[in-house]
Amino acid sequence: MYRVKEAFYTLQGEGAQAGRAAVFCRFSKCNLWNGREADRATAVCNFCDTDFVGTDGQNGGRFESAGALADHIAALWPDAPGRPYVVCTGGEPLLQLDEALIECFHQRGFEVGVETNGTLAPPAGIDWLCVAPKADAPVVITRCDELKMVFPQPKAMPEAFEHIQASHYFVSPMASPTTPTQGEDVIKQSNTRRATDYCLANPRWRLTLQMHKLIGID
């Protein structure tokens, strides 16, 4: 059974695929945090701004088979020209994503992208792999298409992961996990400045912003 928090059609908001139409399939659960608000302060990534608990989000649910979930995702793609693209995210998608589901996505014409924290080995068949390490969680993936660092993380600065072979290296300014107050907005602006300065000093890395939040879409 596959448990999905939510699924929706939107534009990819950050990284090398920014601006591309995609169906996001957000799987429930994460291996770095149980999702309970009371435990946020002790979580590895206590800056998480994503709700991945349960199956009650838009188009969420439980799916008994890979085919059933692939059909559900395919129904969200418009009948229009363009290569269908699904982004498997979470939570941590590699707790659930497997070769059977990837194959079912491929059978329906989808290119399969994954956004993972890198602590679990990926199944075969993924077309685009984005790894986003969190703090001191052990990363087992050493090759990917895109390495994306939430910045700054005192226990996970970008230089600690430069051994990972990637086609693209990004830093993304850390935002508040809650609705921003004026003070939190200042912190975000400060992080954007710090991330900008880091990219200027380390030109291997590129700045990426959360475009979907800037333009007000999912």
Long-range contacts (C-beta under 8 A, 24 or more apart in sequence): 1-62, 1-63, 1-64, 2-27, 2-62, 2-63, 2-66, 2-69, 2-96, 2-101, 3-27, 3-28, 3-29, 3-55, 3-62, 3-63, 3-96, 4-28, 4-55, 4-57, 4-59, 4-60, 4-61, 4-62, 4-63, 4-69, 4-72, 5-51, 5-52, 5-53, 5-54, 5-55, 5-56, 5-57, 5-60, 5-90, 5-91, 6-57, 6-58, 6-59, 6-60, 7-57, 7-58, 7-59, 7-60, 7-72, 7-73, 7-76, 8-58, 8-59, 8-76, 8-218, 9-76, 9-77, 9-78, 10-212, 10-217, 10-218, 11-211, 11-212, 11-217, 12-85, 12-87, 12-113, 12-212, 13-210, 13-211, 13-212, 13-213, 13-217, 14-148, 14-170, 14-172, 14-208, 14-209, 14-210, 14-211, 14-212, 15-130, 15-146, 15-148, 15-168, 15-170, 15-208, 16-145, 16-146, 16-167, 16-168, 16-170, 17-85, 17-113, 17-128, 17-146, 18-208, 18-211, 19-211, 20-85, 21-82, 21-85, 22-85, 22-86, 22-87, 22-113, 23-73, 23-76, 23-77, 23-84, 23-85, 23-86, 23-87, 23-110, 24-86, 24-87, 24-89, 24-218, 25-69, 25-73, 25-86, 25-87, 25-88, 25-89, 25-93, 26-50, 26-52, 26-57, 26-60, 26-89, 26-90, 26-91, 27-52, 27-88, 27-89, 27-90, 27-91, 27-92, 27-93, 27-95, 27-96, 27-97, 28-52, 28-53, 28-54, 28-55, 28-60, 28-90, 28-91, 28-96, 29-53, 29-90, 29-91, 29-92, 29-95, 29-96, 30-90, 30-91, 30-92, 30-95, 30-117, 31-92, 31-95, 31-117, 31-119, 31-120, 32-92, 32-117, 32-119, 32-134, 32-137, 35-91, 40-177, 44-134, 44-135, 44-136, 44-137, 45-117, 45-134, 45-135, 45-137, 45-150, 46-177, 47-150, 47-153, 47-174, 47-175, 47-176, 47-177, 48-177, 49-175, 49-176, 49-177, 49-178, 50-90, 50-91, 52-90, 52-91, 66-98, 66-100, 66-101, 66-103, 66-104, 67-104, 69-101, 69-104, 70-101, 70-104, 70-105, 70-107, 70-108, 70-110, 71-108, 73-105, 73-108, 73-110, 74-108, 74-109, 74-110, 77-110, 83-109, 83-111, 84-108, 84-109, 84-110, 84-111, 85-110, 85-111, 85-113, 86-110, 86-111, 86-112, 86-113, 87-113, 87-114, 87-115, 88-112, 88-113, 88-114, 88-115, 89-114, 89-115, 90-115, 90-116, 92-116, 92-117, 92-119, 92-120, 94-120, 94-121, 94-122, 94-123, 95-120, 97-122, 97-123, 98-123, 99-123, 99-124, 99-125, 102-126, 116-141, 118-144, 118-164, 131-164, 131-166, 133-161, 139-164, 146-170, 148-172, 148-208, 149-205, 150-174, 151-191, 151-194, 151-195, 151-198, 152-191, 152-194, 152-195, 152-198, 158-198, 158-202, 158-205, 159-202, 162-204, 168-206, 169-204, 169-205, 169-206, 170-205, 170-206, 170-207, 170-208, 171-195, 171-198, 171-199, 171-205, 171-206, 171-207, 171-208, 172-207, 172-208, 172-209, 172-210, 173-207, 173-209, 175-210, 175-213
